[in-house]
Amino acid sequence: MFSFSLQIAKTTPSFWDKLIQSDRELLVNLNALGTEKWDAFWLIITDKNSWLPLFLILFYLLIKSYGWKKGAILIVFAALLVTFSDQLVNLIKNSVGRLRPNNDPILKDIIRILKTPGSYSFVSGHSTTSFAVTTFIIFLLRNNYKYIYLLLIWPISFAYSRIYCGVHFPIDITLGLFLGVIIGFVFYRLSQLFLIKFDYK
């Protein structure tokens, strides 16, 4: 495994400095696992449009499990979830202002970079939104399809692709995961309360 160590120019690094240093080192080591042979594959994985067939399948499963009326309501909730997640992520990114690895002057000439977005890094929108949607769908369909947990393959690979492409740090991905799970569960509970209140359940 490619090894890399960054030195922070401080006599007594703070906890935050040590965390950022470790995050950078982990990013470099994970990113270095990539090879040109797999670049095309991970570029497909990281493209949101590549997953459109999966979304259509999930919408079909919702309609099949809940019927047209309930299914349509749940699809609307899913759309609201995505919108909320995207806006929250943008708010956090602009508030924190952490540079992406591909724009970080310490890292950009060291890591493999396959994408060059200009927005900020923390937190990962790919990780947050994909885990939010996955959590939402799993809670909705877990009683109908016992293999629905395999859906976790999507957000895990989707999120990792951002490290592979050199556009996100591991902390961005990890905290995006936790934030996404919370958002997904909250929207699931809201959807159930809505269906109960309006006698759709």
C-alpha positions as CSV (number, residue, x, y, z in Angstrom):
1,M,0.0,0.0,0.0
2,F,1.2,3.5,-0.8
3,S,2.3,5.2,2.4
4,F,2.2,8.9,3.0
5,S,2.8,11.1,6.0
6,L,2.0,14.8,6.4
7,Q,3.7,16.9,8.9
8,I,1.8,19.8,10.5
9,A,4.1,22.8,11.2
10,K,3.1,23.3,14.9
11,T,5.0,22.5,18.0
12,T,1.9,21.1,19.8
13,P,-0.8,20.1,17.2
14,S,-4.4,20.4,18.4
15,F,-6.8,17.5,18.3
16,W,-8.4,19.1,15.2
17,D,-4.9,19.3,13.5
18,K,-4.2,15.7,14.2
19,L,-7.6,14.7,12.9
20,I,-7.2,16.6,9.7
21,Q,-3.7,15.1,9.3
22,S,-5.0,11.6,9.7
23,D,-7.8,12.3,7.4
24,R,-5.4,13.5,4.7
25,E,-3.1,10.5,5.2
26,L,-6.0,8.0,4.9
27,L,-7.3,9.8,1.8
28,V,-3.9,9.5,0.1
29,N,-3.6,5.8,1.0
30,L,-7.1,4.9,-0.1
31,N,-6.8,7.0,-3.3
32,A,-3.5,5.4,-4.2
33,L,-5.2,2.0,-4.4
34,G,-6.7,3.1,-7.7
35,T,-5.3,2.0,-11.0
36,E,-6.0,3.2,-14.6
37,K,-7.5,-0.2,-15.3
38,W,-10.4,0.6,-12.9
39,D,-10.8,4.3,-13.6
40,A,-13.6,4.0,-16.2
41,F,-15.6,1.7,-13.8
42,W,-15.4,4.1,-10.9
43,L,-16.2,7.1,-13.1
44,I,-19.4,5.3,-14.0
45,I,-20.1,4.5,-10.4
46,T,-19.6,8.1,-9.3
47,D,-22.0,9.5,-12.0
48,K,-25.5,10.0,-10.6
49,N,-27.1,9.3,-14.0
50,S,-25.7,5.8,-14.0
51,W,-28.1,4.9,-11.1
52,L,-31.3,6.1,-12.8
53,P,-32.3,2.5,-13.6
54,L,-32.0,1.6,-9.9
55,F,-34.3,4.6,-9.0
56,L,-36.9,3.4,-11.4
57,I,-36.8,-0.1,-9.9
58,L,-37.2,1.4,-6.4
59,F,-40.2,3.5,-7.5
60,Y,-41.7,0.4,-9.0
61,L,-41.2,-1.5,-5.8
62,L,-42.9,1.3,-3.8
63,I,-45.9,1.3,-6.1
64,K,-46.1,-2.5,-6.0
65,S,-45.9,-2.6,-2.2
66,Y,-48.1,0.4,-1.4
67,G,-50.4,0.9,-4.4
68,W,-50.5,3.9,-6.7
69,K,-51.9,6.4,-4.2
70,K,-49.6,5.6,-1.3
71,G,-46.7,4.9,-3.6
72,A,-47.0,8.3,-5.3
73,I,-47.0,10.0,-1.9
74,L,-43.9,8.1,-0.8
75,I,-42.2,9.1,-4.1
76,V,-43.0,12.7,-3.4
77,F,-41.5,12.3,0.1
78,A,-38.4,10.8,-1.5
79,A,-38.1,13.8,-3.8
80,L,-38.5,16.2,-0.8
81,L,-35.8,14.2,1.0
82,V,-33.3,14.6,-1.8
83,T,-34.1,18.3,-2.1
84,F,-33.7,18.8,1.7
85,S,-30.5,16.8,1.8
86,D,-28.9,18.7,-1.1
87,Q,-29.7,22.1,0.4
88,L,-28.5,21.1,3.8
89,V,-25.2,19.8,2.4
90,N,-24.7,23.0,0.4
91,L,-25.3,25.0,3.6
92,I,-22.8,22.9,5.5
93,K,-20.2,23.1,2.7
94,N,-20.4,26.9,2.4
95,S,-20.3,27.3,6.2
96,V,-17.3,25.1,6.7
97,G,-15.4,25.9,3.5
98,R,-13.1,22.9,3.4
99,L,-11.2,22.6,0.1
100,R,-11.7,19.4,-1.8
101,P,-8.6,17.1,-2.1
102,N,-8.3,18.0,-5.8
103,N,-8.1,21.7,-4.9
104,D,-6.0,21.2,-1.7
105,P,-2.5,22.7,-2.4
106,I,-0.9,20.1,-0.2
107,L,-2.5,17.1,-1.9
108,K,-3.5,18.0,-5.5
109,D,-0.1,17.1,-6.9
110,I,0.2,13.8,-4.9
111,I,-3.2,12.1,-5.3
112,R,-4.9,10.6,-8.4
113,I,-7.6,13.0,-9.6
114,L,-10.3,11.9,-12.0
115,K,-12.8,14.7,-11.4
116,T,-12.3,18.4,-10.7
117,P,-15.3,19.9,-9.0
118,G,-14.9,23.4,-7.6
119,S,-17.3,23.4,-4.7
120,Y,-16.3,22.7,-1.1
121,S,-15.7,19.2,0.3
122,F,-17.3,18.9,3.8
123,V,-19.7,17.1,3.8
124,S,-20.1,14.8,0.8
125,G,-23.4,15.3,-1.0
126,H,-23.0,11.9,-2.7
127,S,-22.6,10.1,0.7
128,T,-25.3,12.1,2.5
129,T,-28.1,11.9,-0.1
130,S,-27.4,8.3,-1.1
131,F,-27.5,7.0,2.5
132,A,-30.6,9.2,3.2
133,V,-32.5,7.7,0.2
134,T,-31.3,4.2,1.0
135,T,-32.3,4.4,4.7
136,F,-35.7,5.8,3.6
137,I,-36.3,3.0,1.1
138,I,-35.1,0.2,3.4
139,F,-37.4,1.2,6.2
140,L,-40.3,1.4,3.7
141,L,-39.7,-2.0,2.1
142,R,-38.0,-4.1,4.7
143,N,-41.2,-6.0,5.5
144,N,-41.8,-6.8,1.9
145,Y,-38.4,-7.7,0.5
146,K,-35.9,-9.4,2.8
147,Y,-33.0,-8.7,0.5
148,I,-33.7,-5.0,0.4
149,Y,-30.6,-4.5,2.6
150,L,-28.5,-5.3,-0.4
151,L,-29.4,-1.8,-1.5
152,L,-26.6,-0.6,0.8
153,I,-24.2,-1.6,-1.9
154,W,-25.3,1.5,-3.8
155,P,-24.4,4.2,-1.2
156,I,-21.2,2.4,-0.1
157,S,-19.8,2.2,-3.6
158,F,-21.2,5.6,-4.6
159,A,-19.5,7.2,-1.6
160,Y,-16.2,5.4,-2.0
161,S,-16.1,6.5,-5.6
162,R,-15.6,10.1,-4.3
163,I,-12.4,9.1,-2.5
164,Y,-11.2,7.1,-5.6
165,C,-11.8,10.1,-7.8
166,G,-9.9,12.4,-5.4
167,V,-12.7,14.7,-4.6
168,H,-13.6,13.9,-1.0
169,F,-11.9,13.1,2.3
170,P,-12.9,10.0,4.4
171,I,-14.3,12.3,7.1
172,D,-16.6,13.9,4.4
173,I,-17.9,10.5,3.5
174,T,-18.2,9.1,7.0
175,L,-20.1,12.1,8.5
176,G,-22.2,12.3,5.3
177,L,-23.2,8.6,6.0
178,F,-24.4,9.4,9.5
179,L,-26.1,12.6,8.5
180,G,-27.8,10.7,5.6
181,V,-29.1,7.9,7.9
182,I,-30.6,10.5,10.2
183,I,-32.3,12.4,7.4
184,G,-33.6,9.1,5.9
185,F,-35.1,8.0,9.1
186,V,-36.7,11.3,9.9
187,F,-38.3,11.4,6.5
188,Y,-39.5,7.8,6.9
189,R,-41.2,8.8,10.2
190,L,-42.7,11.9,8.6
191,S,-44.1,9.8,5.7
192,Q,-45.7,7.3,8.1
193,L,-47.3,10.1,10.2
194,F,-48.6,11.7,7.0
195,L,-50.2,8.4,5.8
196,I,-51.8,7.8,9.2
197,K,-53.1,11.3,9.6
198,F,-54.8,11.3,6.2
199,D,-56.0,7.7,6.4
200,Y,-53.7,6.5,3.6
201,K,-52.2,3.7,5.8
